[in-house]
Amino acid sequence: MQAIINFLNDTGFARLGQDPLCLVMILVSCALLYLAIVKKFEPLLLLPIAFGMLLTNLPGAGVYHAELFAEGHVHWEMFSTGIPITNAVGETVMENPGLIDILYLGVKLGVYPSLIFLGVGCMTDFGPLIANPKSLLLGAAAQLGIFITYIGATLLGFTPDEAGSIGIIGGADGPTAIYVTSKLAPHLLGPIAVAAYSYMALVPVIQPPIMKLLTTKQERMIQMKQLREVTKTEKILFPIVVTIFVSLMLPSAAPLVGCLMLGNLFRESGVVDRLNKTAQNELMNIVTIFLGISVGATATAKNFLNFQTLSILALGVIAFGLGTAGGVLLAKFMNLFLKEKINPLIGSAGVSAVPMAARVSQVVGQKENPRNFLLMHAMGPNVAGVIGSAVAAGVFLALFG
């Protein structure tokens, strides 16, 4: 009879009574699964994130142990000796690391985000940026939201490490946000990842009102000339030059920028088709699964259900809005000095949600002028934003890492 009682006390159903907040987190994870599956909000990453959140909040499952990564360090000794936990009868026993504990090492050591960037590089055409170098400035201006939000977060009481991690949400680049947060503020990884990918999915909702508010109808109707054709030599030299320059300027950004540019070199060189296809398909898909589940597992009730999470969600949307505004306003400022005017709508694409932000610029511009074809022009700031967010990450890591 005692054995049966011990068995019943050890079930997850019994443990729910000991920690009812787990039930709340299970409901939150189910809501995120609904958004991913039914509403299609960034499903490729939101779905595994939500399922990782579900797994980690099932009492007794033991798939993830925050103790292994306490205080921002990997406690390697526990991987061999086990993790001390209290069982149903109040005894302290040693439990082996769970599945997600092992997978999370890829996040903690910065492996997964860098590999994601490798795949992104294979799928990115930097031609529009090379053809119109001015768009690099628009991509840089769109990082304005990152640094203003950093200042706002520190004023609200977040530490510099936490504020930097929150500010990166404004770059609209999920892997970069995860990379920085895993280094600087791993206890905030769950809410920051959810915020970053949620706002990336909401680009078509958040950006258009800001773009219209900051531009006149006449500005939105500006037509831009077709971009010049970029040579293959230029496309091959670009990733090499950018890697050298950025890595020498900000060594802490080298893993992200280096992997991004290596992937692009795979694409443009034309001599490693097998590597190119593998990096942008099989490798990226596998890493996306591991990254999503691992990040979602950090969203425990203790880390997620608090005022900090609400603050992060609010600051994240502010960062995103300011990033959009920064690109648009710089384009308007540049028009004061340019003979060939830029349509300010392409400035909003400076956030690194590729290619969604560029498509939003195209859609908004074509509503004002059906002869407007802004997509390729907007891709310049859009891919520049990918580089810009990686550089911003390098700045924070250099300052606080």
N, C-alpha and C positions, 0 to 999 in steps of 0.2 A: 504493500500500500504506500509506503514511504517513497519507494522508487517512482510510483505513478505520480505522487504529489510533486516530487522533484522535477519529473518530466514536464508536468503541466506548468509549474512555476517557471520553467526554463524556456517555454515557448514565447514567440514574439507577441502573441495576444496578451499574455500575462504582463509582459514588459511594457506594453503600451500604457497600462495603468500607472506604471512607475514614471513614465515620461510622456505625458499626453501631448506635448509639443511636437513629438514625432508625427502624430496623426495630422497636425496642421501642415507640416512639411510634406507629408505624403499627398495631401490635397493640393498644395502648391505645385508639386511636381506633376500631378495629373492635369492641372490647369495649363502648365507649360507644354505638356504633351499634346493637349487639345490645340494650343496655338500653333504648334509645329505641324501637326497632322492635318487639322481641319482648315486653319487659317493660313498655313504655309509660311509662317514667320521664320525665315532662315532655317528651314527644317534640317539641313545637312549637319548643323551643329547643335541647334536647339533641342532636337530630339534626343541625341545621346547625352547632352547635358542634363536634360530633364530626367532621363532614365537613371543616370548616375546619381542624381539627387534622390530619386526614389529608392535605389539600392542602399545608399548610405543611411537613410532614415528608417529602414526596417530594423526594429530592435532585435539584437542577437545575431544578425546576419554576419557581422564581423568582416565585411569586405574592405572597410577603410578605418584606419586608426589615426586620429589626429595627433596622438602622442608621439608617433614616429617622426613628425615634422614640427614639433613644438618649438616655439621661439625662433622660427625661421630657419632651423637647421635640420639636416637629416641625421637622425640618431641611428647610425649604422649598427651599433651594438645590439639594438633591440631586434634587428632583422635576424640575428643569430640566436639570441637568448630568449626572444619572445616578448610579448607585451603584457604587463600585469593588469588583469581585470578582475572585477568582483563578480562571482557567479550568483545564481539564484539563492543559494543558502548563505551568502555573505562571506564565502571563502575567496581568498586571492589566488588566482591561478594564472599560469602563463599561456597566452594565446599566440598562435603563429600569425605572421602578417597575412593579410587577405589579398585577394586578387587585385583590387584597385590600389592597395598600398604599393604593389610592384609597378603597376602601370603609371602611378602618379610620379614616380621617379623621373619619367620622361618630361613631365611638366616642371618639376622642381629643378632639374638640371638644365632646363632650357632647350631640350632636344626637339620636342614636338613643334613649338612655334617656328623654329628655324627650318624644320623640314616642310612645314606648311608654306613658308616663304619660298622654298625651293620650287614647289609645285606652282605657286602663284607666278614666279618668274618665268616658268615654262609657258604659261598661258598669257603673258603680258606682252603687248606690242608697244615698245617705247618710241615707235616712229613718229606719232603726233607730237610728242614732247621734243624730239630731236628736230623736227621740222619747224617748230615754233618754240624756241627756248624761253620766250617770255612767259609761257605757261608754267614754267618752274616757279616763278614768283607767285603765281596764283595758288599753286600747291602749298608753297611755304606760308602764304597769308592765311590759308585755311587751318593752319595749326594754331592760330591765335586763340581759339577756344580752349586748347590744351593748357596754355600757360595762364590765361585769365582764370580758368576754373581752378588751377593749382593754387593761385593766390586766394580765391574765394574759399576753397576747402580749408586752407590753413587758418583763415579768419574764423571759420566755424569750429575750430578746435581739433581738426585732424592733424596728425604729425606730418612733417614734410614727406616722409616715405609714402604714407597713405594718400596724401594730397596729390603726389605725382602719379600714383596708380589710378586715382579717380580721374585726373585730368586727361589721361591718355584715352579715355572713352571718347573724347571729342574728336579724335582722329578717325573714328568709325572703322577701326581696324581691330577685329577681335583677337587674332593671334598676337599682335603687338601688345594689346592690353593685358592678355594672359601672361605674356613673357615678362613684362615689367612688374606686374602684380606678384607673380611667383617669386620674383627676386626681392621686392621691396616690402610687400604687405600680403603675404600668403593667406592670412586669416580673412582677407576681403575678397579672395579669388572668386568665390561663388557668386555673390551679388554683383561684382564688377563684370564678370563674364556674361551673366544674364542681362545686365543693362546694356553692355556693348552690342551683343547680338540682337537684342530686342530693338534697339535704336537703328541698327543697320537695316533691319527688316522694315522699319518705319520711315526710311528715307523718302519714299514717294509721298508720305503724309506730312512729315515735318518740314521738308525743304521748300516746297512751292509757296506757302504763305510768306515765308521769310524773303524769298527771291522777289516776289511781287511787291512786298512792302518796301524794299530798298531800291527798286528800279521803276522807271517810268515806262509807259507803253512804247514810247519812241525808242528807248534804249533796248527794250526786249525785242524790237523788230529789226535791230541791226543785223544785216547780212554780212557774213565773213567770206573772204575768198578761199578757194580750195587750197589746201596745204600742198607744198612742194613734195615731190617724190624723194624719199630718203634712200640713200645707197646702202647696199649690203655691208660695205666696209664701215660706214658710220654706225650701223646697228651692231656690228661685232665689237667695235672699239668702245662704244658707249658703256656697256656693263663693266669692262675692264677699267676704264678711266674712273667711273663712279666708285667702284670698289676701292681703288687705290686712294682716291681723294677723301672719301668719307671715312675710311678706316684709319687714315693718318690723322684726320681732324678729330674723330671721335672713336677711338679703339673699341669702346664698349658697344658701339652700334655694329661692329664688324660681323658678328654672327648672323644678325637679321639681314643686313644689307648684302653681305657676302653670299648668303644662300639665295637671296632674291636675284642677284646678278648672275650667279652661277646657273640658275635655272634659265634665265634669259639667254645666256650664252649657249646653253644646250639648244635652245629654240633657234637662235639666229645663225649659229655656225653651220648648221645643216649637215654635220658629220656624225652626230650621235642621236639619230632618230629614235633608237631603242631606249636610250636613257631619257630622252625628252618625253616619250610616251609613257614610260614607267613612272617618272617623277610626277607628271600631271594627272595620272589616272590611278594605278594600283597603289603607289606609295602614298599619295596624298589622301586617298580614300581610307587606307589603313590607319594613317596617323590621325585623321579626322575623328575616327571612331574612338581611338585611345584617348585623344585629347579631350573630346567631349565628355566621355564617361568619367575621366579623372577629375576634370574641373567641376563637374556636377556633384561629385562625391564630397567636395569640400563644403557644400552648402548644407551644413548641419543646422539644427534649430538654434543652437547657441550662436552661430556665426551669421545666421540669416534673419531671424525674427527679432530685430531690434531697431532702434531709431537710426542707427548708422546706415542700415540698408535703404531706408526711405530717403535719407540724405543723399546717398550715392545715386539713387534713381533720379532724384531731382537735379543734382549737380551734373549728372550725365547728359540729360536732355539740354541743359543750359550750355554745356561744353559743345555739344553737337550743333546747337543753334548758332553759337558764336563763331564756330568754325565755318559754317555756311556763310554767315554774314561777312566774315573776314575776307573770304575769296571774292565775294560780290563787290564789296567796297573798294578793294584794291584795284579791281578791273575798272571801276568807275574813275578812280584816281588816275590810273594809267591813261585813260582816254583823254585826259586833259592835255597830254603831251604827245599823243600818237596821231599821225596823219590817217592811218588806217585803223578805224575804231574797232575795239573788241566788244562783242556782245557780253555785258556783265553777267549774264546767266551762266556762262561757262565757268565763272569763278566759284560758283557753288559746288562744282564737281571736284574742287580741291581736296575735299575729304576723301579718304581712301577706300570708300565703298565701291569697288570696281566690279562691273561697269555700271552699277545701278545709278550712281550719282550722275554719271554722264548721260544716261538715258533720261533722267529727270530733266536735265538741262535741255535736251532735245525736245521732249514733250512740251514743256512750258513755252519754249521758243516757237515751236510750230503752231501752237494755239494762237499766238499773236500774229504770226506771219507764216502761212502755209509753205512759202518758198524757203523758209529757214531750215538749213541742215547743219545743226551744231554738234552732232554726235562726235565726229572725228576731232573737232576743235576742243570739245569738252574732255576727250580722252587724254589730252596733254596734261591739264591740271590734275585729272583723276589719277594717272599713274605717277605724277609728281607727288601727289598726296601720299602714296604708298611709301615713297622714299622719305618724304617729310615726316611721317609718323614714326618711321624707324629711327630717323635722326633725333626726333624729340625724345624717343625712348632712350637713346644713347645719352642724351643730355641728363636725363633724370638718373640714369644708372651711374653716370660719371660723378654726379653731385652727391647721391645718397647711397649708391650700391656698395 
